[in-house]
């Protein structure tokens, strides 16, 4: 199946958790932009940038866990072993 056509059905609780994480990350990024606009001290901006990076990593971990437990497991059970190669490629990208 083509990647553009794949979908994941998430329950409302999972969607809400992921969107809440993204909203917090978005707020952190806006805060960093504001710090730059106000000529904040470089080190303070770097600390906030590291916090935003950690938040994105936490988001990725949560989404990856869900992907493995749901999508990957489903596809393997349906005989689609190609999902393993897709997962490996994704892991390589996440570990850069």
C-alpha positions in Angstrom: 0.0 0.0 0.0 1.2 3.5 -0.8 2.3 5.6 2.2 0.1 8.5 1.1 -3.0 6.3 1.5 -2.1 4.8 4.9 -4.0 6.0 7.9 -4.0 5.4 11.6 -7.3 5.4 13.6 -6.6 6.9 17.0 -9.1 7.1 19.8 -10.0 10.5 21.1 -7.9 10.2 24.3 -4.8 9.4 22.3 -5.4 12.3 19.9 -6.0 14.6 22.8 -2.7 13.6 24.4 -0.7 14.0 21.2 -2.3 17.4 20.4 -1.7 18.6 23.9 2.0 17.7 23.6 2.2 19.5 20.3 0.5 22.6 21.7 3.1 22.7 24.5 5.9 22.3 22.0 4.4 25.1 19.8 4.3 27.3 22.9 7.9 26.6 23.7 8.9 27.5 20.1 6.9 30.7 20.3 8.7 31.5 23.5 12.1 30.9 22.0 11.2 33.2 19.1 10.1 35.9 21.6 13.4 35.5 23.5 15.3 36.2 20.2 13.1 39.2 19.4 13.9 40.5 22.9 17.6 39.9 22.5 17.7 37.4 25.3 21.0 35.9 26.5 22.2 33.1 24.1 22.6 30.6 26.9 19.1 31.1 28.1 17.8 30.6 24.6 19.9 27.4 24.2 18.4 26.0 27.4 14.9 26.7 26.2 15.8 25.1 22.8 17.1 22.0 24.5 13.8 21.8 26.5 11.9 22.0 23.2 14.1 19.4 21.6 13.5 17.1 24.6 9.7 17.7 24.3 9.8 16.7 20.6 11.8 13.6 21.5 9.2 12.7 24.1 6.4 13.2 21.5 8.3 11.0 19.1 8.8 8.2 21.7 5.1 8.2 22.5 4.0 8.1 18.8 6.6 5.5 18.0 5.4 3.3 20.9 1.8 3.6 19.6 3.0 2.9 16.0 4.7 -0.3 17.0 1.9 -1.5 19.3 -0.8 -0.8 16.8 0.2 -0.2 13.1 3.3 -2.5 13.0 1.6 -5.3 14.9 -1.5 -5.0 12.7 0.4 -5.1 9.5 2.6 -8.0 10.5 -0.5 -10.0 11.6 -1.9 -9.2 8.1 1.2 -10.6 6.4 2.7 -7.2 5.5 6.4 -7.7 6.6 7.4 -4.7 4.6 6.3 -2.6 7.6 9.4 -3.9 9.4 11.7 -2.2 6.7 9.6 1.0 7.0 10.0 0.9 10.8 13.8 0.4 10.5 14.0 3.3 8.1 12.0 5.5 10.5 14.3 4.4 13.5 17.4 5.4 11.5 15.9 8.8 10.8 15.0 9.3 14.5 18.5 8.3 15.6 20.3 10.9 13.4 
